[in-house]
Amino acid sequence: MTSLCLVTGPPGSRVLLSVTPPVVYSSNLAGIWAGDDHPLNTELKIPAAVALSRQNAEAITALVAKQKTALDTELRLESPRTATAVAMTKNLNGWEDRGRIGVPNRNVLKSLASELHRRTATTVFAVSNESAGAKAAATLSVTGARKSEDDKIHYRIHPDNQLPGAKLSTMTQSIAYRGIKERNEPVSRKATDRNIELVLSAVKAAFSSPATAASIWKSIRHKDISRNIRNWLWKSMHNAHRVGKYWEHIPECGERANCVHCGAEESLQHILLECPSPGQSEVWALAEKFWKQKYSDWPEMSMGLLLGGSLASFKDERGKPLAAKSRLYRILVSESAHLIWKLRCDSVIGRAGIPPTVSEVHNRWVKIMNGRLEMDINLTNKLKYGKQHVVTPSLVLDTWKGTLHREGELPDDWLREPGVLVGIASLRSRRSPSPPVGRRGRNR
């Protein structure tokens, strides 16, 4: 029996766990070792676009190992991880019945299953953390790293194992809809592509952290973002709001394309960052003031940072993520930007173009931030809201620590204290106070 060990690790690191013969890979690097001067010894450099995850790279390494082993030779695949073993044993029949709809890395797993079906000898999947032969496998992986070109991975599927689709008996409406979406290629929108590029460059410059288009769309659904703001951000990424050039193509509505306050094109960027009327400048000044109660490094706001605020990733000097700081930034930017949008909608639609006063902007921002603080406090109640919605009390305390009103008078655990407010107070009205009212509502 030929025995192979498949091991995986986080991208950019090498994990040297193996038995005879081992498979060791680092990010997109792999080595197959079967013994000294053995013909199965192989060093691989998997294309980076293919090895996007540990599970995918592990499956690719298993596929290459199977392709190099004779079909009538008993094969034992050992790995410290269970992903490939579960995929080829527990999940295989169910995935094939549903046509592999919704299965990640299905091209690799489909070819791996085809090789498994073709084999006439026994194939065993096992979990092992043994380390014999690690040095030899590591040497092969280092050799593979020095290759100038990536190795080609062949996804061969034997005609006898080619499944045309899903079983009708196992089909559901959900599976069918997902299969239709997978077959239809996503439509490319120029405005969306421009916004994605803006976000990618802004996030990289502000937080020195790489991002992808997929991570942008995932960040919009972050649980720290309010549900109504998630929808608004999604439409903002697609330039789907009815502002600016949208009105130029509608008869008798062309004047709506320009700002009623300054006459400039009323684009989303103009509304959120540029318009001189009361709204955006006051809100961002409040957000910066609130942030600097606790931190000093307020990033200069741009459209890319505004749309990609959910990707904020602050770290300390040692590179350790600061979860509370990143969370406060996500809340502060998303709530402030959405408030500016609501203020503009109220002004244009409900008040005939009359802008809000500075005090009104101030008080509405304070009200929204107090509302988010109250929501966070409520979401620490596991019995009321359930585990899927709960926020850990320690994270809430760390998020708002240093930003509260009269915080020195509060206990360390203030989550059950009544009347906890943010550190910026509302502006009082300048109207004269009303005369005292008697017990029955009449002036005395």
N, C-alpha and C positions, 0 to 999 in steps of 0.2 A: 504493500500500500504506500502511495505517495502522500506525504503529510505536508500541508502548507499552513502557514499562520498569516492571517490578515490583521494588520494593526493600523489604527488611525490616530490622528492627533489634531489639535487646533491648527489652522492655517499659519504657516511661517515657522512651525516647530517640528522637530523630528522625535518620534517616539520609537525607542529601540526595544520593543517587546517582541520576542519571536521564539519559535521552536524550529526544528529541522523539517523541511526547509522553510524559512520565514519570508514574509512579504512586509517590507517596511516602506512607508511613504511619508514625505514631508511636504505638505501643501499639495503640489502637483508632481512630487517626485516619488518613485517607488523602486524597490529592488526585490527580486525573487531569487532566493538561494536554496538550492537543494543539496548541496554538498560540495566539497572541494572538486573543482574542475568538472562539475556536473553540467550536462548539456542544457538543463532547464534553468541554469543561472542566467538572470536577465536584469539589466538596469533599464528603468523606464523614466521618461519625462512626459507625463500626461499633459495634454494641452490645458492651459489654465482656464480656458473658457468651458472646458468639460468638467474639470475637478472643482466644482463650485461648493462642494460640501464634503464633510468627512464620509457620510454615507455613500455619496456618489463615487468618490475616489476609492473607497473600499470595494464597492461593487465592480468598478473597472478593473482593479487589481485582481479580484477573483475571476473576472471574465478572461483576462489575459492568461492567468494560471491554468484555467480550464482549457483554453484553446491550445496551450502548449503541452497538455497531457493527453495521452492516448485514450480513446473512448472506452477501451476495455481494461483500463487500469483503475483499480480502486483508489479513490481520492478522499482525503480527509482535510477539510478546511477549518483551521482554528483561528479564532479572533477574540480579543478582549471585549469586543462590542458584539451586540446581538442583532444589529440592523439588517445585515445581509442574510443571516440565518433565518430570522423571522420572515423576511421578504420571500425567501425561497422555500419556506416550509408552511408556516401558519397562514400567511396571506396569499400564497400563490394561486390557489384555486379560486378564491373570491375575486382577486384582481382579474384573472383571466375570464371569469364569468361576466364581469362588468366591462370587458374590453379595455381594461387598464385606464378607464376614464378617471381623471383626478389623481392619478398615481404620480408622485414626483420621480424624476429620473427614469421614466418608464422606458425610454429607448435602451438604456443600459441594462435595466432589469429584464426587459423583454429578450434581449440577446443572451443574457445570462441564463434565463429560463430555457431558451431554445437549446443551448449547450447542455443544460441539465437533462432535458428530455431525450436528447440524442445519445447520451451515455448508456452503455450496456453494463457497466460495472457500478458498484455501489459508490455513492457520494455521501459523505458524512459532514455535517456542519457542527462544530463544537465551539464552546467558549473556553478560552485558556489565557492565562496571564504568564505563561512560561517565558523565559528570556534566553534560552540556549540558541546560539547562532546569531545573536544580535549584532556582533561586531562585523561578521561577514556580510550580513544584510545591509548594515550601515555603510560599509565600503562601497557596495553596489549602488546604493542610493546617491552617495556623493559623486560616484562616476556618472550616474545619470544626470546629476545637476550640471555637469560640465558640458553636456551636449549642446550643440548650437541650435538644433532643431527639435521640435516636439516629436514624440513617437505617434504614429497613426494608430488609432484604435478602430478595429474592424467590428462593426455591429452586424454580424452575420446571423440571419434567421433562416433555418432550414424550411423548405416549402411544406414539409409535413407538420411543422409546428407553427405555421402561419395562421393565426386566428383572425378571421375577417372582421369581427365586431363583437358586440355584447350579446349575451343570451336574452331573449325576449322575456323569459320567465323571471329573470332577475332585474329587469329594467324597471326603474321608477321615473317619475316625472323629473325629480331633482337630478338624477344621473343623466337622463336624456338632455336636459337643458345645459348641464355642464359640458357634455360631449359636444353639443352644437357650438358652444362658446369656444371650446378648444379648437374646433375645426376652422372657425372664422378668424382670420388674422385681424389683430387690432388695427383700427384706423389711425393713421398718423395725422395729427393736427399740428400745423405750423405754430400756432399760438401756444399750444401745450408744450411743444418741444422747446420753444424759447423760454418758457417759464421754468422748465426742468433744468435747462442750462444755467439760468439765473440762480436757482436754488443750489445746484451742485457747486458752482464757483463761490457763492457767498458762504455756504457752510464750510467748505474747505478752508477759506481764508479766515473765518471767524473762530472755528473750533479745531482746525488742523485735523479733521477727521474725514476720511473718504466716505462718500455716499453714492448710491445708485438710484436709478429711476424707481426701481422696486421698493427701495427703502423709503423714498419720498412718499409714495402712495400708502405704504404701510404706516408711516408716521402720522399721516392725516387721521388715521383711525385710533391714535393713541388714547388710552383710557384717561389721561390727564386733560384731554380736550373735551369740552362740552359737546353733546351730540349735535345741537343746532350749529355749532361752529364747525364741526367736521363737514357737514353738508356745505356750508359756506366756503370753506377752504377748498373743497373738491371743485366747486363751480369756479372759484378764483383761479385755480390751476388751469382750467380749461378756457378761461376768459368768457365764461358763460353768463356773466351778469349783464343786465340791460343798461349799459352805460356807454358813453363815448360813441364809437363808430357804429355800434348796433343800430342807432336811430337814423343814420344817414341813408339807409336803404329803405326806410319806411316813409311813404308820402306824407307831407305836411307835419312831419315830426323831426325834421332835420335840426331845428334849433335846440332840441334836447341833447344833442351831442356835445354841446358846450356848457361849461360851468355857469350857473346863474349868478355866481358871486364875482368871478374874475374873468369870465369869457374864454378861458383856456379849454382845451379838449378835456372832457370829464372822463378820463380813464380811471381805472381802479388805482393806479399809482398816484395820479393827481389827487384823488379823494383821500387816500390813506397817508400820503407823505408830503404833498406839495401845496395844497390849497391854502391860501392865507386867511380864509374865513374861520371864525371860531370853531374848533373841533379837533383836527388832527394834531396841531402843534401843542395845544393844551393837554391832550391825552398823553402824548409821548413824554411831555415834561413831567407829568404826574407819575408815569411809569418809571422814568429814570430816577425821580426823587425817591419813590418807594423802594426801588432796587438798591439805591445807594445808602439806605438805612442799614443795610446788611453787607453789601458787596460794593466794590469800587470799579470793577471792570464791566461797565455797561457798553455792549457793542453798538457801534453806530448803525442805526436802523436803515435798512434798504429793502427793496421789494423781494429780493431773494431771501434775506433773513426772515422777513415777515411771513412769506409762504412756507419757508422751511424751518420755522421756529420749533417745531416738534422734534427736529433732529438735533437740538442743542445737546452738547456733550461736554460739560465742564469737568476738568480733572485737577487734582492737586499736583504738587511739585513732583511727587513720585509716580504720577501717571494713573493714580487710582481714581475711578469715576466718583463724582460728587452728585449723588442721586437727588438730594434735596435741592441743591442749587439748580440743577438742570430742570427739575420739576417746577420750581418757582418761575423760572424763565419761560417755560412753556405756557404756564397759566397766565402770566403777566402779558406776554406778547399776544397770545390768541384772544384773550378777553378784551384787551385794549384795541386791537385792530377791528374786532367785530363791533365794538361800541362806536368807533368812528364811522363805520358803515351804517349803523342804525341811526346815528345822528344825522347823517346826510340824507337817508331815506325819509326821516321825519321832516327834515327841513324842506326837501323838494316836493314831497307828496302831500304831507299833512299841513304844512305851514306856508304854502305858496312862495317858497324860496327864502323865507325869513330864517336866518341862522340862529342857533341857540346862543344864549348868553354864556359868558365865561363861567359864571357861578353854576349855571345849569350843567355845563359840561363837567365841571369839577364834582358836583354832587352825584351825578349819574355814575361817574367812574368809581367814586367811593362806595356807592351802593352796590355796584357790581362786584367789587373786590370783597366787600363784606359778605355778599351772597356766596361767593366761592369759598370763603373761609368757613361760613356756616355749613356749606355742603360738605366740605372736607371733614368737619367735626362730626356730622351726621353719618358719613360713610365709614366711620370707625366702629359703628354699631353692627357687629356681625349678626346678632340675633334678628335685627330688623331688616337688613338689606341683603343678607346672605353672603357666602364666601366669595361668589363670583364678582361682587361689586365692592367689597370691603377694601378699605385702605388701612394699612397698618398704622396704629397710633404713633409709633416712633417716627414714621416718615412724615406724618402730618405735623408733629411737633417740630421736627427739624426743618420742614419747609417754611413754616411761618415764624420760626424763632427769630427774634431781632427786628420784627416788622409790626409789632402789635402796640396798641394804645395802652400806656401805663403798664408796660410789661413787667417792670420791677415789682409791681404790687401783686402780680399773679403768681400762683404756685407753679412748681415745675411742670406738673401735669394739669394743664388748664382746660382739658377737653370737655370736662363736665361743668365748667364754670359758666354762669350766665353772663351775657352781655360782653363777650370778648369781641373787640373790633380791631381793624387794621390801624396802623399808626398815623394815617392821614385822615383828619376829621373833615366832616362836611362843612361848607360855608353857611353861616346863618343868614337868614333873610334880613334885609335892611328895613323892612316895613315896621312901623310902630307897633308895639304890642297891643293886643286887644284889651279893652277894659275888663275888670273882673266880672265874672258871671255868678249870679246867685244860685241858690240850691235848686230853684225851679226853672232856671234858664233865663231869668230876667235880670237886667242890670240893676244893681243897688246903688 
